[in-house]
Structures are given as C-alpha cells and as structure tokens.
Amino acid sequence: MTKQTRQTPQTPQQKNLAHLSVLISGASVAGPALALNLARLGARVTVVEKAPDLRGGGFAVDFRGHVHRTVLTSMGIWDEIHARQTHMGRQTVVDADGSPRVDLPAELMSGDVEIFRGDLAQIMHERTKGEVEYVFGDSIATLGEDADGVDVTFEKGAPRRFDLVVGADGLHSHTRRLVFGDESRYLRFFGHYVAAFDVPNHLGLDRTGRVYSEPGRAAVVGNYDGDPDRAGALLVFRSEELPYDRRDVTAVKRILAERFAGMGWELPAVLEALEEADDVYFDAIAQIHVDRLVKGRVVLLGDAGYGATMGGMGTGVAIVGAYVLAGELALAGGDFRVAFAEYESRIRDFAKGCQKISGNAGPFFAPPTERRIRSRDRMYRLLASRPLARFFKRMTEKAATGIKLREYPF
C-alpha cells in the first residue's frame, strides 16, 4: 500500500539527462535558452550556428508579466538582464515638423524590462559555453532518422549522430525546411515589410524615440543605449508581396529608397544614412503557422515553429518554450515521445495568443490612411492617460501570461 500511494514526481533519474545528446540549430535566443536549460539537467548539448560568431546588436526585445519573470529567474539571468537593460523611455509620435502628437509610455513599448537581443544571447552564451559545445560558421546539410537516433551531416564539419535535433534557427528555419517542407507552406504574409539599420543620432535622442507615419509607411528613429552619436532607424511600409533576396543588401536599399522617396520629417537624412549602412535588416512582417511542431526526433522551437517578425513577443515565447521543452524532457526522463507531445500541447495555444498581437504591428506603425493615423493617435492618447494606464498594462501582459507553468525539476 505504501508503495502505491507514495508520490515521487521528481526522481533523481528524471533530473539527470546525461544519457541524452541534443543538437540545436541556431544560436540567436531560442537555441542558447534551450542549451542553458538542458545543460542544467546534464544533457550533452551541441549548438550549430551558420554565422561565424555570436551575433551582437539586433532589435531591443522586452519581457513582461509573471511568466517571463518566473522563467528568467529560474534560468538565473533575471538580474543580469536588468543590469544590461536599455532603460528606454517614452517614444513620441510626431508630425512632419517634429511637433509631438502623442506620447507612448515606456511600459507600452518596452515591457517590464528591455534588452538588446544580442546582449541577451551573449548572457546565455557566457552561462553555457563551458558546458555546451558551440559550432559557429556551419549548418546542417542533411538529417537521417532511424529508430535509435538522427544522423546529421554538416556543410563543413564531419557527420555526427544525436539522439534529438531541435530547429531553433528562426523564422526562415533551414531545419524546418529539411524536415517539415518548404517555407511557403507555413509563412503567412501580413501586407507589410520592415527594415532596420543604424543612423547618426542627429536628433540628439537619449533613450527616447520618435515615430512618424504617413499613409502606408512609417519611420521610427530611436536611441536605446544612450550613445550620443548613434541611433537606430526602423522603416515600415505597406505592400503587396515583393520578389527579392533579403541577403542582397544593394537590392534591399533600392527597394527602401523607392518606397520612402518624398516622405517628410527626417526621411531625407534617414535615407542618406541608409546609403552608407553596412548592415541592413529587411524582412516581411509575417508569421509561421505549422501543422505540428514535432516530427519523430526533430522538434521546432521559437520563431522556427511559431514565429512572428515583430510585435508578437517572439523572444518571450521562445524563452518560455525553451523552458517548457527542457522541463518536459526532464519529467519524462528523456523519453522524447512523451516530452515532445507535452511540449507541443502546452506551448501551442500560448504561442498563438502572442501571435495574435503581432498581426497589428504593420497597421500600428503604418496605418493605410490619414484618418486611420488620427484614429490610432486618439486611441493611444486615451490609453496612455493615467486612469487607463494600469488597465492597458494588464492588457499588454495578458498574452505574455497566457500559460500555466508546471513544476519542473531544474
């Protein structure tokens, strides 16, 4: 009787995944987050990244609500994120002459804490590089699964064999294409494109931003790090789907110059800086919707499985997803069939709830008409007022807290 009624939900065997070898494709955010959690459980982890080294900079990403805080605290990086946060202040919607139309409070745009994506990746890399094998400048070429594991060939390195493979390589995941099929089956285009690049801080901004919109296009200039000489530009425009190669910087610059020609405010200076920019991010505002996150011993994590270009709290979802995936593997004692099924069932609705928000990113920045621009400004002026500020904060946290975390044996 004693044996039948005793509850042992977390045994030492369940906590130790030393018998498990895992290959993670991608070293942006989702990959290092999973590596950190799996390393805590003793798993043997390899992260392969096509870039030659860890990517710095990137967008500022934010966290909000108790779920994000619980996960980041458990991972041991909450305090370090706070120490390296942007301290971004208000962003102001302006007219063509620079006069303010409405202020967007910091908590609306930057959550409870905000950090550059590159800084977040570096924090997790520093925590794991002694226990996790990182292979930069390489990528998966082929995957061949059998009953006992996955044979992997690489573009450069020697073939290897792993128990599990995780695709954490972003919205345009190569791993997803190899295992689940072409990207065109899963990517939903939302009628807008976005670009980002560095510009001189000619407005003298100090951890603040300016947003200017004309029908169907918008420009944001912001200073996130207090550097008096440098700022970042974000361009958003409404468009039909365009044929282009996002890695062809010259072609991307040409598209942007054509789409923003004749725009007012500071756009002449922004476009001048674009001509000199070495690194230009450009992509469609889109989402990934897969039928399933799991196929055999391969599983998708983060943007590869449920990503959104912007506005969908993708970094927060990736961090939570990595925590849940590692935790379920721990509870299942490394039984990937059980763990992957639990991970998929627990993360899917949460990810979808966050994706719903991202569908508004394009129209928020670049409403299609002047009337819609004025309507947006009136709405945010109201929501930013003191009586509604607390209510609006709760609303912005609703999606971020839309999952009940299980107790995992970390």
Solvent accessible surface area in square Angstrom, and as a share of the most:
residue,aa,sasa,rsa
1,M,171,0.76
2,T,101,0.59
3,K,170,0.72
4,Q,149,0.66
5,T,88,0.51
6,R,159,0.58
7,Q,160,0.71
8,T,79,0.46
9,P,94,0.59
10,Q,70,0.31
11,T,42,0.25
12,P,115,0.72
13,Q,144,0.64
14,Q,40,0.18
15,K,92,0.39
16,N,82,0.42
17,L,0,0.00
18,A,50,0.38
19,H,102,0.46
20,L,10,0.05
21,S,16,0.10
22,V,1,0.00
23,L,0,0.00
24,I,0,0.00
25,S,10,0.07
26,G,6,0.06
27,A,6,0.04
28,S,41,0.26
29,V,11,0.06
30,A,10,0.07
31,G,0,0.00
32,P,0,0.00
33,A,0,0.00
34,L,0,0.00
35,A,0,0.00
36,L,9,0.05
37,N,0,0.00
38,L,0,0.00
39,A,13,0.10
40,R,90,0.33
41,L,6,0.03
42,G,35,0.34
43,A,9,0.07
44,R,136,0.50
45,V,7,0.04
46,T,8,0.04
47,V,0,0.00
48,V,3,0.01
49,E,14,0.06
50,K,134,0.57
51,A,9,0.07
52,P,112,0.70
53,D,88,0.46
54,L,40,0.20
55,R,112,0.41
56,G,58,0.56
57,G,43,0.41
58,G,49,0.47
59,F,75,0.31
60,A,27,0.21
61,V,19,0.11
62,D,29,0.15
63,F,1,0.00
64,R,20,0.07
65,G,12,0.11
66,H,122,0.54
67,V,3,0.01
68,H,2,0.01
69,R,131,0.48
70,T,66,0.39
71,V,0,0.00
72,L,0,0.00
73,T,76,0.44
74,S,40,0.26
75,M,7,0.03
76,G,36,0.35
77,I,0,0.00
78,W,26,0.09
79,D,113,0.59
80,E,57,0.26
81,I,0,0.00
82,H,61,0.27
83,A,83,0.65
84,R,83,0.30
85,Q,41,0.18
86,T,4,0.03
87,H,112,0.50
88,M,12,0.06
89,G,23,0.23
90,R,119,0.43
91,Q,7,0.03
92,T,15,0.09
93,V,4,0.02
94,V,3,0.02
95,D,49,0.25
96,A,57,0.44
97,D,120,0.62
98,G,33,0.32
99,S,45,0.29
100,P,100,0.63
101,R,66,0.24
102,V,9,0.05
103,D,58,0.30
104,L,1,0.01
105,P,12,0.08
106,A,28,0.22
107,E,74,0.33
108,L,26,0.13
109,M,44,0.20
110,S,7,0.05
111,G,11,0.11
112,D,63,0.33
113,V,3,0.02
114,E,11,0.05
115,I,0,0.00
116,F,42,0.18
117,R,45,0.16
118,G,4,0.04
119,D,39,0.20
120,L,0,0.00
121,A,0,0.00
122,Q,75,0.33
123,I,1,0.00
124,M,0,0.00
125,H,31,0.14
126,E,89,0.40
127,R,112,0.41
128,T,1,0.01
129,K,109,0.46
130,G,77,0.74
131,E,123,0.55
132,V,7,0.04
133,E,75,0.34
134,Y,35,0.13
135,V,46,0.27
136,F,58,0.24
137,G,18,0.17
138,D,10,0.05
139,S,28,0.18
140,I,1,0.01
141,A,26,0.20
142,T,73,0.43
143,L,40,0.20
144,G,36,0.35
145,E,84,0.37
146,D,68,0.35
147,A,82,0.63
148,D,108,0.56
149,G,0,0.00
150,V,0,0.00
151,D,67,0.35
152,V,0,0.00
153,T,50,0.29
154,F,25,0.11
155,E,109,0.49
156,K,161,0.68
157,G,36,0.34
158,A,75,0.58
159,P,98,0.61
160,R,94,0.34
161,R,107,0.39
162,F,8,0.04
163,D,34,0.18
164,L,1,0.00
165,V,0,0.00
166,V,4,0.02
167,G,0,0.00
168,A,5,0.04
169,D,39,0.20
170,G,25,0.24
171,L,17,0.08
172,H,50,0.22
173,S,3,0.02
174,H,58,0.26
175,T,0,0.00
176,R,1,0.00
177,R,114,0.42
178,L,61,0.30
179,V,26,0.15
180,F,14,0.06
181,G,18,0.17
182,D,76,0.39
183,E,46,0.21
184,S,90,0.58
185,R,155,0.57
186,Y,14,0.05
187,L,41,0.21
188,R,137,0.50
189,F,51,0.21
190,F,67,0.28
191,G,22,0.21
192,H,5,0.02
193,Y,4,0.02
194,V,1,0.00
195,A,0,0.00
196,A,22,0.17
197,F,11,0.04
198,D,89,0.46
199,V,5,0.03
200,P,81,0.51
201,N,13,0.07
202,H,84,0.37
203,L,60,0.30
204,G,60,0.58
205,L,11,0.05
206,D,93,0.48
207,R,80,0.29
208,T,39,0.23
209,G,0,0.00
210,R,72,0.26
211,V,0,0.00
212,Y,16,0.06
213,S,10,0.06
214,E,33,0.15
215,P,61,0.38
216,G,13,0.13
217,R,48,0.18
218,A,0,0.00
219,A,0,0.00
220,V,10,0.06
221,V,2,0.01
222,G,2,0.02
223,N,1,0.00
224,Y,54,0.20
225,D,45,0.23
226,G,25,0.24
227,D,46,0.24
228,P,103,0.65
229,D,112,0.58
230,R,115,0.42
231,A,5,0.04
232,G,27,0.26
233,A,4,0.03
234,L,25,0.13
235,L,0,0.00
236,V,0,0.00
237,F,3,0.01
238,R,122,0.45
239,S,13,0.08
240,E,111,0.50
241,E,115,0.52
242,L,32,0.16
243,P,131,0.82
244,Y,64,0.24
245,D,64,0.33
246,R,93,0.34
247,R,192,0.70
248,D,63,0.33
249,V,55,0.31
250,T,95,0.55
251,A,16,0.12
252,V,1,0.01
253,K,39,0.17
254,R,133,0.49
255,I,28,0.14
256,L,0,0.00
257,A,47,0.36
258,E,121,0.54
259,R,77,0.28
260,F,0,0.00
261,A,62,0.48
262,G,82,0.79
263,M,7,0.03
264,G,26,0.25
265,W,36,0.12
266,E,45,0.20
267,L,1,0.00
268,P,93,0.59
269,A,39,0.30
270,V,0,0.00
271,L,31,0.15
272,E,116,0.52
273,A,14,0.11
274,L,3,0.01
275,E,126,0.56
276,E,135,0.61
277,A,15,0.12
278,D,141,0.73
279,D,119,0.62
280,V,14,0.08
281,Y,84,0.32
282,F,6,0.03
283,D,7,0.04
284,A,12,0.09
285,I,5,0.02
286,A,2,0.01
287,Q,9,0.04
288,I,1,0.01
289,H,43,0.19
290,V,11,0.07
291,D,119,0.61
292,R,121,0.44
293,L,3,0.02
294,V,28,0.16
295,K,84,0.36
296,G,38,0.36
297,R,25,0.09
298,V,4,0.02
299,V,0,0.00
300,L,0,0.00
301,L,0,0.00
302,G,1,0.01
303,D,46,0.24
304,A,0,0.00
305,G,3,0.03
306,Y,18,0.07
307,G,0,0.00
308,A,11,0.08
309,T,22,0.13
310,M,33,0.15
311,G,44,0.42
312,G,4,0.04
313,M,28,0.13
314,G,23,0.22
315,T,22,0.13
316,G,0,0.00
317,V,4,0.02
318,A,5,0.04
319,I,1,0.00
320,V,0,0.00
321,G,0,0.00
322,A,0,0.00
323,Y,15,0.06
324,V,2,0.01
325,L,1,0.00
326,A,0,0.00
327,G,0,0.00
328,E,2,0.01
329,L,3,0.02
330,A,0,0.00
331,L,33,0.16
332,A,26,0.20
333,G,22,0.21
334,G,9,0.09
335,D,60,0.31
336,F,19,0.08
337,R,157,0.57
338,V,80,0.46
339,A,0,0.00
340,F,2,0.01
341,A,61,0.48
342,E,56,0.25
343,Y,0,0.00
344,E,32,0.14
345,S,77,0.50
346,R,77,0.28
347,I,0,0.00
348,R,58,0.21
349,D,107,0.56
350,F,5,0.02
351,A,3,0.02
352,K,90,0.38
353,G,26,0.25
354,C,1,0.00
355,Q,7,0.03
356,K,160,0.68
357,I,69,0.35
358,S,3,0.02
359,G,21,0.20
360,N,98,0.50
361,A,9,0.07
362,G,1,0.01
363,P,58,0.37
364,F,32,0.13
365,F,19,0.08
366,A,0,0.00
367,P,4,0.03
368,P,39,0.24
369,T,64,0.37
370,E,82,0.37
371,R,183,0.67
372,R,141,0.52
373,I,2,0.01
374,R,113,0.41
375,S,48,0.31
376,R,18,0.07
377,D,3,0.02
378,R,138,0.50
379,M,93,0.42
380,Y,32,0.12
381,R,113,0.41
382,L,110,0.55
383,L,30,0.15
384,A,27,0.21
385,S,40,0.26
386,R,216,0.79
387,P,115,0.72
388,L,56,0.28
389,A,33,0.25
390,R,186,0.68
391,F,90,0.38
392,F,35,0.14
393,K,77,0.33
394,R,140,0.51
395,M,95,0.42
396,T,25,0.14
397,E,33,0.15
398,K,139,0.59
399,A,17,0.13
400,A,0,0.00
401,T,33,0.19
402,G,49,0.47
403,I,22,0.11
404,K,179,0.76
405,L,40,0.20
406,R,86,0.32
407,E,146,0.66
408,Y,19,0.07
409,P,4,0.02
410,F,67,0.28
